[in-house]
Amino acid sequence: MISGIRDACDIIIHAGTAAMQIEDRIEMFETCKPDVASFLLGHHGIVVRGHEHASLRTRADGVKLAQAHARTGVRPDFEAFHAGNLRNLEHILKEVALPRPLTLTYFFGWEGGEYSPPTVEELLHRVALTPERDAQWSITVAGAEQTIMHALAIARGGHVRAGLGDYPFYNEGVHWRDNAQFAERAKRLADELNRDRKSTRLNSSHVS
């Protein structure tokens, strides 16, 4: 899939599925060579479309995976579901030299064992714990609170992840048309909040 995309266009390729087994993920870095890959900072426990996905990840696993990122040149996109994940990131950064600025994605409202509430207080707490001032952070919200959380993230200098893979409704009971409709709303929010377009990353997630 990655080689086919590269043959067709010049685009940054982000490899998701952060909960893969460590050895499988390292092999994927070495053989497929994506530009960016999701990096799970703790355990994985989310419910997607009624199916629960769960896996365990130790801090030693995180260090080993970070070493593979550094060796292969695949940039990590650190996934933080709660404050404990950022504590794990601090540990990893002490052990492995990684490129800067850091890239992080903050998860809110995703059902499962790593759930955190999609609230203003939770977002501001996560931002306050961001390990480095120049880190680039995005949010993903699985719930009807997505719009207000996106607006707050943009206003606070963050970025937003939008797409059908995160939340399938435009308003309560009204499905999104496609991923482009998510990006269009994010752009309107950024314009209304006077965010420079050059500094605002509108990142579309999984295409459904």
ZAROTOR-463467 format. One record per residue: residue number from 0; residue in one letter; x, y, z of N, C-alpha, C, O in turn. Coordinates in Angstrom, 3 decimals. Example, Ala and Ser with C-alpha at 12.3 -4.5 7.8 and 13.67 -1.06 7.14 Angstrom:
# ZAROTOR-463467
ATOM|resi|resn|n.X|n.Y|n.Z|ca.X|ca.Y|ca.Z|c.X|c.Y|c.Z|o.X|o.Y|o.Z
ATOM|0|a|13.190|-5.690|7.800|12.300|-4.500|7.800|13.200|-3.300|7.800|14.236|-3.319|8.465
ATOM|1|s|12.850|-2.250|7.080|13.670|-1.060|7.140|12.900|0.030|7.870|13.409|1.138|8.039
//
This chain:
# ZAROTOR-463467
ATOM|resi|resn|n.X|n.Y|n.Z|ca.X|ca.Y|ca.Z|c.X|c.Y|c.Z|o.X|o.Y|o.Z
ATOM|0|m|0.835|-1.209|0.000|0.000|0.000|0.000|0.872|1.263|0.000|0.620|2.202|-0.754
ATOM|1|i|1.903|1.267|0.861|2.760|2.441|0.954|3.515|2.683|-0.345|3.615|3.823|-0.800
ATOM|2|s|4.046|1.628|-0.945|4.778|1.808|-2.205|3.847|2.307|-3.304|4.255|3.108|-4.145
ATOM|3|g|2.604|1.842|-3.307|1.639|2.308|-4.296|1.322|3.780|-4.139|1.200|4.505|-5.127
ATOM|4|i|1.188|4.229|-2.883|0.934|5.649|-2.622|2.121|6.488|-3.074|1.945|7.536|-3.694
ATOM|5|r|3.331|6.027|-2.763|4.522|6.791|-3.135|4.673|6.883|-4.652|5.157|7.889|-5.169
ATOM|6|d|4.263|5.844|-5.359|4.328|5.880|-6.819|3.344|6.887|-7.397|3.571|7.438|-8.474
ATOM|7|a|2.240|7.127|-6.672|1.166|7.968|-7.206|1.316|9.436|-6.840|0.887|10.303|-7.601
ATOM|8|c|1.922|9.735|-5.680|1.986|11.132|-5.262|3.060|11.330|-4.204|3.540|10.379|-3.587
ATOM|9|d|3.423|12.592|-4.011|4.409|12.978|-3.005|3.645|13.459|-1.780|3.171|14.595|-1.743
ATOM|10|i|3.528|12.598|-0.782|2.708|12.912|0.381|3.343|12.292|1.614|4.023|11.271|1.513
ATOM|11|i|3.132|12.893|2.768|3.626|12.326|4.026|2.746|11.150|4.413|1.524|11.281|4.479
ATOM|12|i|3.358|10.005|4.669|2.617|8.785|5.000|2.740|8.500|6.489|3.842|8.380|7.024
ATOM|13|h|1.589|8.396|7.150|1.508|8.168|8.591|0.961|6.761|8.814|-0.139|6.440|8.365
ATOM|14|a|1.729|5.924|9.504|1.305|4.552|9.780|0.662|4.490|11.164|1.316|4.751|12.173
ATOM|15|g|-0.610|4.146|11.202|-1.331|4.039|12.467|-1.162|2.665|13.103|-0.088|2.065|13.046
ATOM|16|t|-2.256|2.172|13.719|-2.247|0.863|14.390|-1.113|0.779|15.399|-0.273|-0.120|15.341
ATOM|17|a|-1.104|1.736|16.329|-0.017|1.832|17.304|0.061|0.628|18.222|1.107|0.382|18.823
ATOM|18|a|-1.033|-0.136|18.348|-1.054|-1.256|19.294|-0.491|-2.553|18.719|-0.582|-3.598|19.364
ATOM|19|m|0.083|-2.508|17.529|0.735|-3.706|16.980|1.799|-4.219|17.949|2.325|-3.453|18.756
ATOM|20|q|2.113|-5.506|17.869|3.217|-6.047|18.649|4.509|-5.320|18.280|4.713|-4.953|17.123
ATOM|21|i|5.381|-5.115|19.271|6.593|-4.324|19.078|7.437|-4.843|17.916|7.851|-4.063|17.059
ATOM|22|e|7.692|-6.130|17.879|8.557|-6.680|16.829|7.942|-6.505|15.451|8.650|-6.215|14.486
ATOM|23|d|6.624|-6.680|15.351|5.944|-6.487|14.064|6.031|-5.030|13.622|6.191|-4.728|12.439
ATOM|24|r|5.922|-4.146|14.591|5.970|-2.720|14.258|7.367|-2.322|13.781|7.504|-1.567|12.818
ATOM|25|i|8.386|-2.818|14.442|9.753|-2.517|14.027|10.020|-3.064|12.625|10.659|-2.399|11.810
ATOM|26|e|9.533|-4.273|12.343|9.701|-4.846|11.005|9.010|-3.973|9.955|9.528|-3.788|8.853
ATOM|27|m|7.823|-3.434|10.311|7.106|-2.561|9.386|7.909|-1.295|9.093|7.949|-0.837|7.951
ATOM|28|f|8.550|-0.725|10.122|9.384|0.460|9.900|10.489|0.153|8.903|10.747|0.933|7.986
ATOM|29|e|11.135|-0.981|9.087|12.303|-1.327|8.287|11.945|-1.692|6.854|12.717|-1.417|5.936
ATOM|30|t|10.779|-2.308|6.649|10.413|-2.765|5.308|9.568|-1.749|4.541|9.755|-1.577|3.336
ATOM|31|c|8.640|-1.074|5.225|7.710|-0.167|4.540|8.166|1.290|4.570|7.819|2.073|3.685
ATOM|32|k|8.944|1.648|5.590|9.522|2.992|5.699|8.496|4.128|5.581|8.618|4.978|4.699
ATOM|33|p|7.480|4.148|6.468|6.585|5.311|6.494|7.349|6.536|6.988|8.435|6.403|7.551
ATOM|34|d|6.793|7.719|6.784|7.436|8.938|7.266|7.194|9.144|8.763|8.088|9.563|9.499
ATOM|35|v|5.965|8.839|9.197|5.536|9.045|10.571|4.785|7.797|11.011|4.169|7.123|10.185
ATOM|36|a|4.829|7.479|12.316|4.061|6.342|12.817|3.559|6.648|14.220|4.267|7.257|15.023
ATOM|37|s|2.336|6.223|14.511|1.767|6.393|15.838|2.607|5.633|16.862|3.110|4.545|16.584
ATOM|38|f|2.750|6.224|18.052|3.568|5.640|19.110|2.724|5.574|20.382|2.394|6.603|20.971
ATOM|39|l|2.384|4.378|20.791|1.567|4.171|21.975|2.417|4.354|23.226|3.424|3.667|23.397
ATOM|40|l|2.022|5.271|24.101|2.803|5.600|25.285|2.401|4.812|26.531|2.913|5.069|27.620
ATOM|41|g|1.501|3.869|26.376|1.075|3.057|27.506|0.270|1.888|27.005|0.470|1.421|25.884
ATOM|42|h|-0.636|1.414|27.825|-1.501|0.320|27.406|-2.530|0.832|26.391|-2.759|2.035|26.264
ATOM|43|h|-3.131|-0.098|25.688|-4.115|0.250|24.662|-5.425|-0.429|25.028|-5.488|-1.653|25.142
ATOM|44|g|-6.459|0.361|25.210|-7.759|-0.205|25.524|-8.862|0.694|25.048|-9.338|1.540|25.806
ATOM|45|i|-9.292|0.535|23.792|-10.355|1.366|23.234|-11.416|0.481|22.575|-11.152|-0.656|22.185
ATOM|46|v|-12.600|1.030|22.468|-13.714|0.352|21.812|-14.036|1.114|20.534|-14.373|2.296|20.584
ATOM|47|v|-13.934|0.443|19.385|-14.204|1.054|18.084|-15.304|0.268|17.399|-15.160|-0.928|17.144
ATOM|48|r|-16.413|0.952|17.101|-17.558|0.322|16.434|-17.978|-0.978|17.130|-18.253|-1.989|16.484
ATOM|49|g|-18.017|-0.923|18.449|-18.493|-2.054|19.231|-17.469|-3.133|19.502|-17.776|-4.104|20.194
ATOM|50|h|-16.256|-2.994|18.977|-15.217|-4.001|19.184|-14.125|-3.423|20.084|-13.631|-2.320|19.849
ATOM|51|e|-13.755|-4.187|21.120|-12.729|-3.718|22.045|-11.352|-4.179|21.584|-11.143|-5.350|21.265
ATOM|52|h|-10.426|-3.238|21.558|-9.045|-3.528|21.178|-8.178|-3.245|22.402|-8.193|-2.137|22.938
ATOM|53|a|-7.425|-4.250|22.841|-6.637|-4.079|24.052|-5.276|-4.747|23.896|-5.163|-5.827|23.317
ATOM|54|s|-4.247|-4.090|24.421|-2.906|-4.670|24.462|-2.127|-3.978|25.574|-2.463|-2.866|25.983
ATOM|55|l|-1.089|-4.646|26.056|-0.270|-4.101|27.138|1.051|-3.607|26.580|1.593|-4.191|25.642
ATOM|56|r|1.570|-2.529|27.156|2.824|-1.945|26.693|3.594|-1.434|27.910|3.113|-0.549|28.617
ATOM|57|t|4.784|-1.984|28.161|5.602|-1.545|29.283|6.484|-0.367|28.876|6.598|-0.043|27.694
ATOM|58|r|7.105|0.267|29.869|8.023|1.360|29.558|9.253|0.832|28.818|9.810|1.525|27.966
ATOM|59|a|9.676|-0.386|29.139|10.795|-0.991|28.413|10.435|-1.193|26.943|11.277|-1.004|26.064
ATOM|60|d|9.176|-1.578|26.673|8.707|-1.682|25.282|8.811|-0.328|24.591|9.231|-0.238|23.437
ATOM|61|g|8.420|0.729|25.313|8.460|2.058|24.740|9.874|2.481|24.373|10.093|3.072|23.315
ATOM|62|v|10.829|2.183|25.237|12.228|2.527|24.947|12.711|1.760|23.721|13.366|2.333|22.850
ATOM|63|k|12.394|0.475|23.648|12.815|-0.341|22.512|12.228|0.190|21.209|12.915|0.252|20.189
ATOM|64|l|10.966|0.568|21.250|10.316|1.092|20.050|10.903|2.443|19.667|11.108|2.714|18.484
ATOM|65|a|11.177|3.294|20.654|11.780|4.598|20.370|13.150|4.434|19.729|13.514|5.200|18.837
ATOM|66|q|13.903|3.455|20.172|15.213|3.185|19.567|15.054|2.802|18.093|15.866|3.189|17.254
ATOM|67|a|14.000|2.038|17.785|13.740|1.661|16.394|13.351|2.881|15.564|13.762|2.999|14.409
ATOM|68|h|12.569|3.782|16.137|12.230|5.030|15.443|13.498|5.813|15.121|13.677|6.283|13.998
ATOM|69|a|14.377|5.952|16.113|15.610|6.711|15.914|16.496|6.058|14.856|17.114|6.750|14.047
ATOM|70|r|16.558|4.748|14.862|17.427|4.017|13.936|16.904|4.076|12.497|17.690|4.206|11.558
ATOM|71|t|15.595|3.982|12.324|15.015|3.913|10.981|14.635|5.278|10.416|14.379|5.401|9.219
ATOM|72|g|14.597|6.308|11.269|14.222|7.638|10.798|12.721|7.856|10.681|12.291|8.874|10.139
ATOM|73|v|11.910|6.918|11.180|10.451|7.089|11.170|10.072|7.982|12.351|10.349|7.642|13.501
ATOM|74|r|9.449|9.104|12.075|9.134|10.076|13.131|7.981|9.559|13.992|6.952|9.155|13.450
ATOM|75|p|8.129|9.561|15.329|7.032|9.101|16.190|5.965|10.160|16.396|6.279|11.337|16.579
ATOM|76|d|4.706|9.746|16.367|3.574|10.587|16.751|3.041|9.985|18.051|2.301|9.002|18.026
ATOM|77|f|3.418|10.577|19.183|3.120|10.003|20.490|1.640|10.145|20.826|1.084|11.241|20.767
ATOM|78|e|1.003|9.018|21.182|-0.410|9.015|21.536|-0.550|9.048|23.056|-0.062|8.151|23.744
ATOM|79|a|-1.217|10.081|23.584|-1.410|10.223|25.020|-2.905|10.233|25.340|-3.639|11.127|24.917
ATOM|80|f|-3.341|9.225|26.093|-4.742|9.113|26.492|-4.993|9.747|27.854|-6.136|10.056|28.188
ATOM|81|h|-3.936|9.947|28.647|-4.075|10.528|29.980|-2.698|10.973|30.461|-1.697|10.779|29.771
ATOM|82|a|-2.657|11.571|31.652|-1.416|12.150|32.162|-0.314|11.114|32.345|0.860|11.431|32.152
ATOM|83|g|-0.666|9.881|32.714|0.345|8.852|32.916|1.154|8.567|31.663|2.336|8.233|31.744
ATOM|84|n|0.518|8.700|30.500|1.241|8.496|29.242|2.351|9.522|29.072|3.420|9.195|28.557
ATOM|85|l|2.112|10.757|29.498|3.134|11.793|29.374|4.284|11.548|30.345|5.423|11.922|30.064
ATOM|86|r|3.998|10.932|31.467|5.060|10.517|32.384|5.943|9.469|31.710|7.167|9.507|31.835
ATOM|87|n|5.317|8.535|30.995|6.084|7.527|30.255|6.951|8.178|29.186|8.076|7.742|28.942
ATOM|88|l|6.426|9.224|28.546|7.194|9.912|27.518|8.445|10.549|28.125|9.517|10.491|27.524
ATOM|89|e|8.323|11.143|29.286|9.487|11.720|29.944|10.571|10.661|30.152|11.756|10.930|29.956
ATOM|90|h|10.155|9.456|30.550|11.110|8.363|30.758|11.801|7.996|29.450|13.017|7.808|29.421
ATOM|91|i|11.034|7.892|28.372|11.595|7.525|27.074|12.595|8.565|26.601|13.660|8.218|26.090
ATOM|92|l|12.259|9.845|26.769|13.134|10.916|26.294|14.466|10.952|27.049|15.464|11.442|26.521
ATOM|93|k|14.483|10.439|28.276|15.741|10.350|29.027|16.639|9.237|28.492|17.857|9.269|28.666
ATOM|94|e|16.016|8.248|27.836|16.750|7.072|27.389|17.149|7.112|25.917|18.146|6.505|25.524
ATOM|95|v|16.367|7.831|25.097|16.560|7.785|23.641|16.563|9.205|23.076|15.697|10.011|23.417
ATOM|96|a|17.536|9.513|22.214|17.585|10.806|21.528|16.657|10.762|20.313|16.840|9.943|19.412
ATOM|97|l|15.671|11.639|20.298|14.683|11.669|19.219|14.642|13.068|18.609|14.969|14.043|19.285
ATOM|98|p|14.244|13.181|17.336|14.213|14.494|16.667|13.185|15.424|17.297|12.173|14.981|17.840
ATOM|99|r|13.458|16.697|17.215|12.556|17.728|17.710|12.074|18.569|16.541|12.745|18.618|15.510
ATOM|100|p|10.920|19.241|16.671|10.041|19.213|17.836|9.274|17.900|17.943|9.068|17.211|16.944
ATOM|101|l|8.856|17.559|19.149|8.054|16.363|19.359|6.675|16.543|18.722|6.167|17.658|18.605
ATOM|102|t|6.091|15.430|18.319|4.726|15.425|17.786|3.866|14.536|18.673|4.220|13.384|18.925
ATOM|103|l|2.743|15.058|19.147|1.868|14.302|20.038|0.422|14.406|19.580|0.015|15.408|18.993
ATOM|104|t|-0.350|13.355|19.856|-1.797|13.379|19.650|-2.463|13.032|20.970|-2.168|11.997|21.567
ATOM|105|y|-3.369|13.905|21.432|-4.079|13.708|22.688|-5.477|13.155|22.404|-6.220|13.708|21.593
ATOM|106|f|-5.823|12.067|23.077|-7.097|11.372|22.868|-8.080|11.731|23.975|-7.726|11.750|25.154
ATOM|107|f|-9.329|12.017|23.576|-10.391|12.339|24.522|-11.672|11.613|24.116|-12.021|11.560|22.937
ATOM|108|g|-12.360|11.062|25.100|-13.681|10.489|24.858|-13.695|9.125|24.193|-14.764|8.636|23.829
ATOM|109|w|-12.543|8.496|24.024|-12.500|7.173|23.404|-12.854|6.123|24.449|-12.165|6.000|25.462
ATOM|110|e|-13.928|5.359|24.213|-14.377|4.365|25.175|-13.343|3.256|25.345|-12.616|2.913|24.412
ATOM|111|g|-13.294|2.703|26.557|-12.362|1.621|26.833|-11.551|1.908|28.085|-11.812|2.882|28.792
ATOM|112|g|-10.580|1.072|28.356|-9.831|1.148|29.591|-8.931|2.355|29.725|-8.484|2.654|30.832
ATOM|113|e|-8.641|3.073|28.625|-7.786|4.265|28.682|-8.591|5.548|28.507|-8.047|6.586|28.133
ATOM|114|y|-9.894|5.467|28.780|-10.794|6.609|28.589|-10.366|7.834|29.406|-9.925|7.712|30.549
ATOM|115|s|-10.504|9.007|28.798|-10.401|10.269|29.523|-11.507|11.181|29.016|-11.838|11.130|27.832
ATOM|116|p|-12.094|12.021|29.878|-13.267|12.806|29.493|-12.929|13.920|28.508|-11.871|14.541|28.620
ATOM|117|p|-13.811|14.181|27.548|-13.603|15.269|26.581|-14.062|16.596|27.166|-15.096|17.134|26.772
ATOM|118|t|-13.287|17.119|28.109|-13.668|18.352|28.798|-12.570|19.402|28.650|-11.418|19.085|28.356
ATOM|119|v|-12.956|20.654|28.861|-11.999|21.759|28.816|-10.906|21.545|29.853|-9.725|21.741|29.564
ATOM|120|e|-11.297|21.140|31.064|-10.332|20.947|32.148|-9.303|19.879|31.799|-8.113|20.043|32.067
ATOM|121|e|-9.766|18.783|31.199|-8.846|17.696|30.849|-7.872|18.130|29.759|-6.692|17.781|29.804
ATOM|122|l|-8.360|18.891|28.779|-7.472|19.367|27.719|-6.419|20.320|28.273|-5.237|20.185|27.956
ATOM|123|l|-6.831|21.276|29.093|-5.871|22.236|29.643|-4.853|21.542|30.542|-3.688|21.936|30.580
ATOM|124|h|-5.285|20.515|31.261|-4.363|19.754|32.098|-3.324|19.042|31.236|-2.136|19.046|31.558
ATOM|125|r|-3.768|18.438|30.154|-2.853|17.721|29.256|-1.859|18.704|28.614|-0.669|18.410|28.505
ATOM|126|v|-2.358|19.858|28.198|-1.480|20.861|27.587|-0.435|21.333|28.594|0.727|21.528|28.239
ATOM|127|a|-0.846|21.516|29.849|0.087|21.966|30.885|1.190|20.947|31.117|2.292|21.310|31.526
ATOM|128|l|0.906|19.669|30.858|1.879|18.603|31.073|2.695|18.294|29.818|3.575|17.434|29.856
ATOM|129|t|2.419|18.975|28.715|3.192|18.752|27.494|4.667|18.984|27.802|5.026|20.040|28.322
ATOM|130|p|5.534|18.009|27.490|6.905|18.037|28.009|7.800|19.159|27.488|8.745|19.553|28.173
ATOM|131|e|7.524|19.680|26.293|8.405|20.707|25.741|7.572|21.800|25.094|6.566|21.514|24.444
ATOM|132|r|7.983|23.048|25.267|7.191|24.194|24.827|6.929|24.177|23.327|5.847|24.565|22.888
ATOM|133|d|7.911|23.729|22.528|7.741|23.780|21.080|7.154|22.494|20.502|7.130|22.317|19.284
ATOM|134|a|6.680|21.595|21.368|6.059|20.357|20.879|4.807|20.679|20.060|4.065|21.607|20.384
ATOM|135|q|4.583|19.913|19.009|3.397|20.083|18.167|2.353|19.060|18.604|2.586|17.855|18.514
ATOM|136|w|1.209|19.537|19.076|0.198|18.606|19.570|-1.135|18.790|18.843|-1.537|19.892|18.469
ATOM|137|s|-1.791|17.646|18.669|-3.125|17.603|18.064|-4.065|16.906|19.037|-3.622|16.229|19.964
ATOM|138|i|-5.365|17.078|18.819|-6.335|16.327|19.619|-7.246|15.517|18.703|-7.499|15.886|17.557
ATOM|139|t|-7.728|14.408|19.243|-8.764|13.627|18.595|-9.857|13.388|19.624|-9.579|12.986|20.754
ATOM|140|v|-11.107|13.638|19.226|-12.236|13.549|20.149|-13.283|12.617|19.567|-13.777|12.839|18.461
ATOM|141|a|-13.623|11.569|20.317|-14.649|10.620|19.885|-15.933|10.928|20.637|-16.240|10.295|21.646
ATOM|142|g|-16.684|11.909|20.135|-17.920|12.266|20.809|-18.454|13.590|20.314|-17.803|14.296|19.544
ATOM|143|a|-19.659|13.918|20.773|-20.342|15.131|20.330|-19.633|16.397|20.794|-19.920|17.485|20.294
ATOM|144|e|-18.707|16.266|21.747|-17.949|17.424|22.233|-16.846|17.847|21.264|-16.102|18.788|21.540
ATOM|145|q|-16.741|17.157|20.137|-15.631|17.372|19.220|-15.482|18.836|18.792|-14.367|19.357|18.789
ATOM|146|t|-16.560|19.497|18.437|-16.467|20.857|17.893|-15.904|21.835|18.914|-14.988|22.593|18.596
ATOM|147|i|-16.435|21.832|20.139|-15.948|22.780|21.143|-14.518|22.452|21.539|-13.738|23.361|21.822
ATOM|148|m|-14.153|21.166|21.567|-12.774|20.792|21.892|-11.820|21.219|20.779|-10.705|21.663|21.049
ATOM|149|h|-12.263|21.084|19.523|-11.449|21.547|18.402|-11.213|23.057|18.500|-10.093|23.531|18.306
ATOM|150|a|-12.271|23.802|18.802|-12.138|25.253|18.898|-11.143|25.638|19.992|-10.323|26.537|19.803
ATOM|151|l|-11.217|24.959|21.132|-10.305|25.267|22.230|-8.865|24.926|21.848|-7.949|25.702|22.119
ATOM|152|a|-8.666|23.764|21.220|-7.312|23.364|20.824|-6.707|24.370|19.851|-5.544|24.748|19.990
ATOM|153|i|-7.487|24.801|18.872|-6.994|25.776|17.895|-6.670|27.088|18.582|-5.646|27.706|18.290
ATOM|154|a|-7.539|27.523|19.501|-7.315|28.780|20.208|-6.071|28.723|21.090|-5.427|29.747|21.316
ATOM|155|r|-5.729|27.532|21.590|-4.576|27.372|22.472|-3.293|27.049|21.717|-2.269|26.759|22.335
ATOM|156|g|-3.339|27.096|20.374|-2.137|26.866|19.588|-1.914|25.428|19.174|-0.859|25.092|18.634
ATOM|157|g|-2.897|24.571|19.421|-2.783|23.168|19.024|-3.369|22.922|17.649|-3.718|23.856|16.927
ATOM|158|h|-3.469|21.660|17.302|-3.989|21.244|16.004|-5.095|20.228|16.221|-5.297|19.766|17.344
ATOM|159|v|-5.815|19.874|15.166|-6.950|18.970|15.317|-6.869|17.813|14.333|-6.424|17.964|13.195
ATOM|160|r|-7.312|16.662|14.804|-7.447|15.495|13.947|-8.932|15.289|13.709|-9.709|15.192|14.659
ATOM|161|a|-9.327|15.223|12.454|-10.744|15.140|12.131|-10.968|14.086|11.070|-10.197|13.989|10.116
ATOM|162|g|-12.017|13.295|11.226|-12.314|12.300|10.214|-13.361|11.315|10.701|-13.663|11.250|11.893
ATOM|163|l|-13.906|10.555|9.779|-14.956|9.592|10.106|-14.471|8.520|11.071|-15.272|7.941|11.805
ATOM|164|g|-13.165|8.249|11.079|-12.629|7.251|11.986|-12.665|7.682|13.434|-12.570|6.844|14.330
ATOM|165|d|-12.802|8.974|13.682|-12.855|9.486|15.050|-14.301|9.585|15.547|-14.630|9.104|16.630
ATOM|166|y|-15.148|10.211|14.745|-16.542|10.409|15.158|-17.390|10.593|13.901|-17.107|11.490|13.106
ATOM|167|p|-18.424|9.769|13.698|-19.127|9.758|12.404|-20.280|10.745|12.263|-20.954|10.744|11.234
ATOM|168|f|-20.528|11.593|13.272|-21.703|12.464|13.223|-21.317|13.938|13.107|-20.422|14.415|13.806
ATOM|169|y|-22.010|14.655|12.208|-21.824|16.100|12.070|-22.533|16.817|13.212|-21.944|17.665|13.882
ATOM|170|n|-23.785|16.479|13.428|-24.559|16.871|14.586|-25.232|15.614|15.114|-25.134|14.556|14.493
ATOM|171|e|-25.903|15.712|16.229|-26.518|14.515|16.819|-27.455|13.833|15.822|-28.442|14.420|15.380
ATOM|172|g|-27.132|12.592|15.477|-27.966|11.814|14.564|-27.739|12.102|13.099|-28.323|11.421|12.256
ATOM|173|v|-26.914|13.082|12.752|-26.660|13.444|11.354|-25.241|13.025|10.985|-24.273|13.575|11.510
ATOM|174|h|-25.116|12.057|10.088|-23.805|11.548|9.702|-23.054|12.561|8.841|-23.647|13.335|8.089
ATOM|175|w|-21.722|12.526|8.978|-20.877|13.322|8.097|-20.982|12.816|6.669|-21.212|11.629|6.438
ATOM|176|r|-20.812|13.724|5.708|-20.802|13.347|4.297|-19.527|12.590|3.947|-19.572|11.529|3.325
ATOM|177|d|-18.386|13.151|4.357|-17.084|12.551|4.076|-16.037|13.248|4.945|-16.363|14.168|5.695
ATOM|178|n|-14.796|12.815|4.846|-13.729|13.424|5.654|-13.527|14.898|5.326|-13.155|15.682|6.200
ATOM|179|a|-13.772|15.285|4.067|-13.581|16.671|3.673|-14.485|17.603|4.482|-14.096|18.733|4.779
ATOM|180|q|-15.673|17.147|4.837|-16.599|17.984|5.599|-16.030|18.284|6.995|-16.222|19.381|7.519
ATOM|181|f|-15.333|17.314|7.594|-14.646|17.559|8.864|-13.608|18.672|8.699|-13.561|19.622|9.480
ATOM|182|a|-12.771|18.527|7.653|-11.686|19.486|7.437|-12.230|20.883|7.157|-11.640|21.876|7.582
ATOM|183|e|-13.359|20.966|6.440|-13.960|22.260|6.139|-14.393|22.969|7.415|-14.203|24.177|7.551
ATOM|184|r|-14.979|22.216|8.359|-15.396|22.851|9.607|-14.178|23.289|10.429|-14.179|24.371|11.017
ATOM|185|a|-13.150|22.451|10.464|-11.933|22.814|11.196|-11.325|24.092|10.621|-10.843|24.947|11.364
ATOM|186|k|-11.352|24.214|9.302|-10.826|25.421|8.656|-11.647|26.648|9.053|-11.086|27.709|9.325
ATOM|187|r|-12.966|26.507|9.087|-13.813|27.632|9.485|-13.493|28.061|10.924|-13.415|29.254|11.216
ATOM|188|l|-13.311|27.095|11.808|-12.962|27.412|13.185|-11.632|28.159|13.242|-11.501|29.156|13.951
ATOM|189|a|-10.645|27.666|12.486|-9.331|28.312|12.485|-9.419|29.737|11.959|-8.777|30.640|12.496
ATOM|190|d|-10.214|29.943|10.905|-10.373|31.290|10.350|-11.045|32.221|11.357|-10.613|33.360|11.533
ATOM|191|e|-12.098|31.744|12.018|-12.826|32.572|12.979|-11.946|32.920|14.183|-12.104|33.979|14.792
ATOM|192|l|-11.027|32.027|14.516|-10.156|32.247|15.671|-8.829|32.891|15.279|-7.907|32.995|16.088
ATOM|193|n|-8.751|33.327|14.002|-7.583|34.070|13.511|-6.287|33.273|13.598|-5.222|33.829|13.870
ATOM|194|r|-6.386|31.966|13.365|-5.176|31.165|13.308|-4.578|31.239|11.911|-5.292|31.103|10.918
ATOM|195|d|-3.269|31.454|11.833|-2.553|31.486|10.563|-2.701|30.126|9.898|-2.400|29.098|10.503
ATOM|196|r|-3.170|30.121|8.641|-3.366|28.847|7.938|-2.087|28.042|7.849|-2.119|26.812|7.889
ATOM|197|k|-0.957|28.727|7.727|0.313|28.022|7.584|0.673|27.254|8.848|1.424|26.281|8.789
ATOM|198|s|0.139|27.685|9.997|0.505|27.043|11.256|-0.541|26.045|11.726|-0.357|25.402|12.759
ATOM|199|t|-1.638|25.904|10.984|-2.724|25.042|11.412|-2.736|23.764|10.587|-2.958|23.797|9.377
ATOM|200|r|-2.496|22.639|11.249|-2.478|21.354|10.551|-3.847|20.708|10.694|-4.290|20.424|11.807
ATOM|201|l|-4.517|20.475|9.574|-5.794|19.784|9.576|-5.514|18.349|9.136|-5.312|18.076|7.953
ATOM|202|n|-5.507|17.455|10.093|-5.041|16.085|9.865|-6.243|15.154|9.769|-6.928|14.936|10.768
ATOM|203|s|-6.513|14.607|8.600|-7.645|13.702|8.408|-7.247|12.299|8.813|-6.198|11.793|8.413
ATOM|204|s|-8.103|11.676|9.616|-7.788|10.340|10.093|-8.282|9.289|9.113|-8.390|9.553|7.916
ATOM|205|h|-8.580|8.107|9.613|-8.918|6.956|8.775|-10.075|7.265|7.824|-11.085|7.834|8.236
ATOM|206|v|-9.929|6.896|6.580|-10.993|7.089|5.587|-11.922|5.891|5.661|-11.480|4.748|5.538
ATOM|207|s|-13.219|6.152|5.862|-14.184|5.056|5.992|-15.054|4.987|4.736|-15.934|4.131|4.641
//
